[in-house]
Amino acid sequence: IPKQKIDPEHIDRIIDFLTTGQITHDCPITVEEASELGLPVTVGLPKAIYKLMDLYPQPQGGRPSVQYIPLPYKPTPTLPDTTSRLLSDK
């Protein structure tokens, strides 16, 4: 059986705080607030997690998601209009 991590005398106060609309799901509580409530809070990660993360390095500075057209923008040359010449030959 797991050891209870929260002091039984704080449970009702914690439940009331989390469920009576004092906070919402989009407003996270801080470490300080959680500690004041009596929640078991730790900061940081175990060294084993950092060692695991070192096994999967992330690339530094990948490709840009957008490619910009260099300025000044040079328009592409247009082909000569051959329709007017065909009409004038008739």
C-alpha positions, 0 to 999 in steps of 0.5 A: 500500500502506498504511503499517504503523501498528504497530511489528512488534516489538509485534504478537505482544504485542498479539495475545496480549493481545487473544486469550488471555482477559486481557480480554473483549469487554465490558471496553473497554481505556483509552487509556492501556492501548492506548498501553502496548500500542503501538496507535496511539491518538488522542484527540478528533475532527478539526474537520471532524467537528465542522463536520459535526455542526453541520449536524445540530443535535439538539433540546434537551429533547424530549417526555417519554416518560411522561406522569404523572397530576397529583395529587391524582387525581380519579376520573371520575364514575360514571353512576347505576345504572339496573339496580336501578331497573328491578328494583324497578319490576316 
